[in-house]
Each structure stands twice: as C-alpha cells, then as structure tokens.
Amino acid sequence: MAQMKKISILSWNVNGVRAIMNKNFIKWLASANPDILCIQETKAHSEQIPIEIASLKGYNSFWASAEKKGYSGVGIISRFKPRSVSYGIGVEALDFEGRVIIADFGEFLLYAVYFPNGKSRAIRLEYKLNFYDAFLDNIDRKRAEGHNIIFCGDVNTAHTEIDLSHPKENEKSSGFLPIERAWMDKVVEHGYVDTFRLFNPRPDNYIWWDYRTGARERNIGWRLDYFFVNREFVPKIANAYILSEVPGSDHCPVGIDVEINL
C-alpha cells in the first residue's frame, strides 16, 4: 500500500551561484534540508557550477545555461531522481537564454523557471511577453496530457497591489505593468493557483528588495517569486511560505510542502 510522504521544494533566485558560495550557501542548504531546490539566475555555464553544489552528496543536479556567459541560468537539485529531465519550452527563439528545466517526478512535472525581466528596453519587454505566452501554452499542453504541474521561480512580475510596497508609483514600471499583470490573471483563469495565497492573504510579504536603497531593512519590496500548481493538485499542497530571513541575495527563498505517494 502506498504511503503519503511530505516533501519540501524550495526556489531561490541566488543572483549568481558562484557569488552565493561565499555567503554560507552550503551551510544554509544543510540547515534548510530541502528535498528539492530550484535555483534561478545562476549566471554560470554547467562547467562553472561550483563542485560543492554540482556534486552535493545525496542530491542529483541538473543545470541549464544561457548562450551568453554570466547571464540567466537555472538549476534543480533533488534528492529524488526524476523520471526524465528536459530543457526549455520548445521554442528556439526563446530557449537560448537557459531559463527552463522540466523534471518529471511522476506525480507532477516540476518547472524551474527564470522568467525574463522587461525593464531594460522595449525589445526585452516584448521578449518577456512572448516567453510568458509560450510558457503558458507549454504547461497547458502538458496538463491536457494528464500531468500535474508545479512551476516555480522568479516570474519578474508582482501580480496584485498587495504584492509590492508602492503599487501606484510602479504602474508604468515593468514588473507591474497592466499587460504583465494581465498575463498572471490569465494563468489563474487557466486553472493555476498561487500557492502562497492559499495560506497567507496578507500584504507586506515580499521576496525581493533593492540592494542599492537598503530596502530590505525597511521591508520595501516586491513579491516576484512564486509557486503555482494546477487546481487539481491543490489538495496535495500542505503549506507554502516565504523564507524572508535568509540572506545572501536580493531575493529570498520561497517554498512549498507537498504530499506525495511512495
């Protein structure tokens, strides 16, 4: 008879996997002890991943990198060996920046994603919106095939007004543009659920703070990192949380606890 087990999945934009190594990352990882950790913005090719992470005892690791060095990149570190692992969303014009790893764990597909930032110029906002649409098409197809979906990572958009400190002042800033927020509305309309809001409906819960202004100490921030699951999978989500006390990056980790069958 199958037994239920609760596993923890964390996600963290580390703002450079080599940089985080100098900030007690391995010590933190041992203390947090996740079953699965998804990492965004590694800023490293696979051969540049520190050996202490790439060959961490008891974990399998998988990495995707951008063609451009020192840019983007995602990883998955897992105690459980996935049935299969794939990279990208199947659109050549969008997949050269190493933004997606998909791990099939049987009961669910886990997408570790570093969504584009649209702030620098109009062409990057266009790329971001194209990526958004292609990504949603991808997970919709997989869900239609019968898969449960967990996607996590830095979405680079605050969804609602309670997801950032100064919504009115940022209505014309990428990361809170109406067109970006409308895509997140569309994600919800397609039947995906923001897990954190299942457990915490309150404002002032942020995951990114501007280094330059010392915003973290004043909790002037944005909630840009999420775990979404398809609606049918919600009963498997035992908890969702933000680890706002964890230093080392301008983002902090976020996580969920999932009940799975063994």
C-alpha positions in Angstrom: 0.0 0.0 0.0 1.4 3.4 -0.9 2.3 5.7 1.9 2.0 9.5 2.0 5.2 11.5 2.5 5.5 15.2 2.8 8.4 16.7 0.8 9.7 20.3 0.7 10.5 22.1 -2.5 12.3 25.4 -2.3 13.0 28.0 -5.0 15.6 30.8 -4.9 17.0 33.4 -7.2 20.5 33.4 -5.9 21.8 36.3 -8.1 24.9 34.3 -9.1 25.6 30.7 -8.0 29.3 31.4 -7.6 28.7 34.5 -5.6 26.3 32.7 -3.2 29.0 30.2 -2.4 30.8 33.0 -0.5 27.7 33.6 1.6 27.3 30.4 3.6 25.1 28.8 0.9 26.2 25.2 1.7 25.7 25.7 5.4 22.2 27.2 4.7 21.3 24.3 2.4 22.3 21.7 5.1 20.1 23.6 7.6 17.1 24.1 5.3 17.4 20.5 4.1 15.0 20.7 1.2 14.1 17.6 -0.8 14.2 19.7 -4.0 15.8 23.1 -4.6 15.2 25.1 -7.7 17.8 27.8 -8.4 17.4 30.8 -10.7 19.9 33.3 -12.1 22.9 31.0 -11.8 25.0 33.3 -14.1 27.1 30.2 -15.0 27.6 27.5 -17.5 27.4 24.0 -16.2 31.1 23.6 -16.0 31.3 26.8 -13.9 28.9 25.5 -11.2 30.9 25.0 -8.0 31.7 21.4 -7.4 30.3 21.7 -3.9 26.8 22.2 -5.4 27.1 20.2 -8.6 28.2 17.1 -6.8 26.4 17.6 -3.5 26.1 14.3 -1.6 22.6 12.8 -1.6 21.4 15.0 -4.5 21.0 14.8 -8.2 21.6 18.1 -10.0 20.6 19.5 -13.4 21.6 22.8 -15.0 20.6 25.0 -17.9 22.6 27.9 -19.1 22.3 30.8 -21.5 24.5 31.0 -24.6 25.7 34.3 -23.2 28.2 33.8 -20.4 27.5 35.1 -16.9 23.8 35.5 -17.6 20.5 33.9 -16.7 20.6 30.1 -16.0 18.6 27.8 -13.8 19.2 24.6 -11.8 17.4 21.8 -10.0 19.0 19.9 -7.1 16.9 16.9 -6.0 17.1 14.0 -3.5 14.8 12.1 -5.9 15.9 11.1 -9.4 13.4 12.4 -11.9 12.0 10.0 -14.5 13.2 12.4 -17.1 14.6 15.9 -17.4 14.1 18.3 -20.4 15.3 21.9 -21.1 13.4 24.8 -22.5 9.8 25.2 -23.7 10.4 24.1 -27.3 10.6 27.5 -28.9 14.1 28.0 -30.3 13.8 31.8 -30.4 13.0 31.8 -26.6 15.2 28.9 -25.3 18.7 30.3 -25.9 18.8 32.0 -22.5 18.7 28.8 -20.4 15.5 29.8 -18.5 13.7 26.5 -18.0 14.3 23.0 -16.6 11.4 20.5 -16.5 11.7 17.5 -14.2 9.2 14.7 -14.3 8.7 13.2 -10.9 5.7 11.0 -11.8 3.1 12.7 -9.7 4.0 16.1 -11.1 6.1 17.9 -13.6 8.3 20.5 -11.9 9.2 23.5 -13.9 12.1 25.6 -12.6 11.9 28.9 -14.4 13.7 32.2 -14.5 11.2 34.4 -16.4 12.7 37.4 -18.4 12.9 40.9 -17.0 11.4 43.5 -19.2 12.8 46.7 -17.6 15.8 47.5 -19.8 14.1 48.3 -23.1 11.0 47.7 -25.2 12.5 44.7 -27.1 13.1 42.9 -23.8 9.5 43.5 -22.7 8.4 42.0 -26.0 10.6 39.0 -25.4 9.2 38.7 -21.9 5.6 38.7 -23.1 6.3 36.2 -25.9 8.0 34.0 -23.3 5.0 34.3 -21.0 2.6 33.2 -23.7 4.7 30.3 -25.0 5.3 29.1 -21.4 1.6 29.0 -20.7 0.9 27.2 -23.9 3.5 24.6 -22.8 2.1 23.9 -19.4 -1.5 23.8 -20.7 -0.4 21.1 -23.2 1.2 19.1 -20.6 -1.7 19.4 -18.2 -4.1 18.4 -21.1 -1.9 15.2 -21.4 -2.8 14.4 -17.8 0.2 15.8 -15.9 0.0 17.8 -12.7 2.1 21.0 -12.9 4.2 22.8 -10.4 6.0 25.8 -11.7 8.2 28.0 -9.6 10.8 30.7 -9.9 11.3 34.4 -10.4 8.3 35.5 -12.6 9.6 39.1 -12.6 6.1 40.5 -12.1 4.1 41.4 -8.9 0.6 40.2 -9.5 -1.6 42.3 -7.4 -1.3 45.6 -5.4 -0.5 43.8 -2.2 2.5 42.1 -3.9 4.6 45.3 -3.8 5.2 48.2 -1.4 4.3 51.1 -3.8 1.8 49.9 -6.4 0.7 53.3 -7.6 4.2 54.6 -8.2 5.1 51.5 -10.2 2.1 51.2 -12.5 4.3 52.2 -15.5 7.3 50.1 -14.5 8.0 46.7 -16.0 7.2 44.2 -13.3 3.9 45.8 -12.6 2.6 46.8 -16.0 -1.1 46.1 -16.6 -0.1 43.9 -19.6 2.2 41.8 -17.4 -0.3 41.5 -14.6 -3.0 40.6 -17.2 -0.9 37.5 -18.1 -0.8 36.4 -14.5 -4.6 36.9 -14.4 -4.7 34.6 -17.4 -2.6 32.0 -15.6 -5.2 32.0 -12.8 -8.0 31.8 -15.4 -6.4 28.8 -16.9 -6.7 27.0 -13.6 -3.4 27.5 -11.9 -3.2 28.6 -8.2 -0.7 30.9 -6.4 0.1 28.6 -3.5 1.3 31.2 -1.1 -2.1 32.9 -1.2 -3.7 29.7 -0.2 -2.1 30.2 3.2 -1.4 33.9 3.6 -3.7 36.6 2.2 -1.9 39.5 3.9 0.2 42.3 2.4 3.9 43.1 3.2 5.1 39.6 2.2 8.0 40.3 -0.2 10.8 38.3 -1.7 12.9 41.0 -3.5 14.4 44.2 -2.1 16.6 46.7 -3.9 20.2 46.4 -2.7 21.0 50.0 -3.5 18.5 51.6 -1.3 18.7 49.3 1.8 15.1 48.4 1.1 15.3 45.0 2.9 15.8 46.5 6.3 12.6 48.6 5.8 10.7 45.8 4.0 10.1 47.9 0.9 9.9 45.1 -1.6 8.2 43.1 -4.3 6.8 39.6 -4.4 8.2 38.3 -7.7 8.9 34.6 -6.9 6.0 32.1 -6.9 5.0 28.5 -6.7 1.9 27.9 -8.9 0.1 24.5 -9.3 -2.8 23.3 -11.3 -6.1 23.5 -9.5 -6.5 19.7 -9.3 -3.2 19.4 -7.4 -4.0 21.9 -4.7 -5.1 19.2 -2.2 -1.5 18.0 -2.3 -0.1 21.3 -1.1 0.3 21.2 2.7 2.0 24.6 3.1 3.5 27.5 1.2 5.9 30.1 2.7 8.5 32.8 2.2 11.9 32.5 4.0 12.4 36.2 4.2 15.1 35.9 6.9 17.6 34.1 4.6 20.3 36.5 3.4 22.8 36.1 0.5 20.8 37.5 -2.5 18.5 40.4 -3.3 15.8 37.7 -3.4 14.9 35.3 -0.6 13.8 31.6 -1.0 10.2 30.6 -1.2 8.9 27.1 -0.7 6.0 24.6 -0.6 5.4 21.3 1.2 3.8 18.7 -1.0 2.2 15.4 0.0 3.2 12.6 -2.4 2.7 8.8 -2.6 5.6 6.5 -2.1 
